[in-house]
Amino acid sequence: MPSIVDICNLALSQIGATERIGSLTEGSKASKACALTYEHSRDAALSATDWPFCLRRATLALIEAAPSPEWAYRYALPKDCVTCRYIETTIRRSMVPHDQQIPFQLESSEDGLFVTLMTDLPDAVLAYTTNLQGVGTWPPMFTRLVVKVLASDLAMAMTTDRNIRSDAEKIAYMALLSARAVVFNERTPDPDQDPETIQARL
């Protein structure tokens, strides 16, 4: 099973870097770049599609009722939430048209320190993508995507060569499309958009 360091070294090799790291804290240029970008790249890959292996459900903690004229409830998001997927219903989700699923909206808390979820459903249960840090539990397709996205981020941090940067971005995008196809074949996902962290660089 690959480790975080293995993933970082694979990503470094993708952009033609000769330096390899032994840890994220060793202080080299490459390790500093990896430490800076790794979690961002992993979370971008997690957000890329509705990965079944990192789906989690949680009953949301109520912050307040009637927080605005538009919504009946404001909830706190789980601390390990990377991306909100949908609000659970008593009807099988596959039978509910996408435009009829329970609406929700993400909104900043009043103090601006964290993101909250607004919806009209009491005792809401959220299905979300968790911040899964156990690298050994990742399926190969996801590991591959993390490597490609991390390589793209490292290219931005470690080289000024536009060709290397452009190639890394294109490879990351193609890996994203391949990953989505795999997830779609395993089960039909909700329509989603490219993760902003990848799309913004294309």
N, C-alpha and C positions, 0 to 999 in steps of 0.2 A: 504493500500500500504506500502511495507517495505521501510525503510529509509536506508541510508548508514550505520548508526550505527546498525540497525537491521541485515543487511547483514554481517557486521563484527562479530556480536555476534553469528549469525548462523554458520559462518565459524569457530569461536573459539570453538563452541560446537562440530563441526565435528572432531576436533583433540583432544577432551577430556579435553580442558582447562576449569578450573572452574571459572576463572576470566571473568567478563563481563565489557563492557565499556559503559559510558554514552555519550562520545564524543570522537572525534579523537584527541582532544587537552588537555585532562585531565592530561596527564603526566605519566600515569601508563605504566607498561611494555607492556601490551596488546594493549593499545591505540597507543603507539609509533610504535609497530610492524604493527598495522593496517594502521596507517598513512603512514608508509614507503612502504607498499606493495599494498594497495587498488587500486590506479590508475593503477599500473603495471598489476595487476590481471584483472581489468576491461578491459584494452586495449587488453590484451591477449585473453580474451573471445570475444571481438569485432572483433578481427582479425581471429578468429577461423573458420568462415564460412561467406558466403555472406548473412548476415542478412538483410531481406527486410526492417525491421522497422527503420534501421539507415542508409539506402542508401541515398546519396545526390549527386547532380550534380552541377558542377560549371565550368564556362568558365575560363580557366587558364590564369594567368597573364604572358605575355611574358617577359623573362629576356633578351634573345639575340637570334638572328638568326645565323644560321651556326656556332654553338658552337664547332663542331668537324666534321671531315670527314664522320663520321657515321650517324650523325643526323642533321636535318634541323633546329630544334628549341629547345630552353631550356626554360622551364616554372617553375614558382614558384608553390609549392603545397599549397592548402588551409591550413590555420592554424589549422583547426579542423580535418584534415585528419589523420586517424589512419592507413588505408590500402587502396591502390589504387586498384580498381577493373578492370576497362576497360575504353578505350577511346570511346566516342560515335561516331556512324556513322549514315548516313541517311538511312541505311538498317536495318530492324528489326533484333535485335541482335540474336534472336532465329534461324534466317535463315543463319547466318554467322558461318561457321565452326570455332572451337576454334583456329585452327592454321592459320586462315585467318583474324583474328581480328587485329585491328590496333596495331602494335607493339610499345612498349615504354620501356624505361629503367630508373631506378632511379639512380641518380649519385650525389655525393657531389658537393656543390657549390665550386667555386674556392677558397674561403676563408675557406672552411671546416666548416662553421657555420650552414648550413642547407642542406636539401636534395632537389634536383631539379628533374624534370621529362624531359626526352629527348624523342622526337618523331619527325616524319616527317609531321605531320598534322598541317596546320595553324589553328589558332583560335580553338585550341583543347578544347573539353568539357570532363571533367573527371568525371566518376561515382566512388564514393569512400565511404568508411565507415567513418561516422563522429563520433567524440568523444562525444557521447550522454551522458550527465551527469544527465539528468532528470530521476532519478530512478523510479519515478511513471509512466513513459511511457514504461518501459520495459515489454516485455511479460514474463510470468512465466518461460518458458524454459530458457530464457537468464538469468534471475535472479538466477535460480538454477545453471547454469553453472558458473556464477560469484562467487557464494558461494563456489562451489567445487574447482575452481582454486585458490581463495583466501585462502581456507583452506590448500591447498597444499603449497602455498607460506608461510603462517603462520607457518606451520609445520617445514619448513626449518629454520625459524627465531626464533621459540620459544621452540623447543625440539631437543634433541640429540637422541631421541628414533628412531632407524632406522625402526622399524616396523610401527610406526605411520607415519613417513615420506613416506614410501613405500606405505602404504594403502591409504594415502591422494593423492599421485600421480596417483595411479591406479583408484581411484574413479573419479578424475578430468578427466582422459582420457576417462573413460566410459561415463561421462556426456557430453564430447565433441562429442563422436560418436552419442549419443542419440540426441543431438542438431542438428547435421548435418542431421540426418535422418528426423527430423521434417522439417527443412528448405527444404530439397530435396522434401519432399512430398507436400510442399506448392507451390514450383516452382523449376524447374530444375536449380541448381546452376552451376557455372563454376567449373571444377576440381581445387582443391586447396590442399595445404599440411597442416600438423599439424602446429599450431603456434609454432615458434621456442622456445618461452618461456616455452611451455609445453613439446615439443618434446625433448628438450635438457636435461630434467630431467628424461626421461624414459629410 
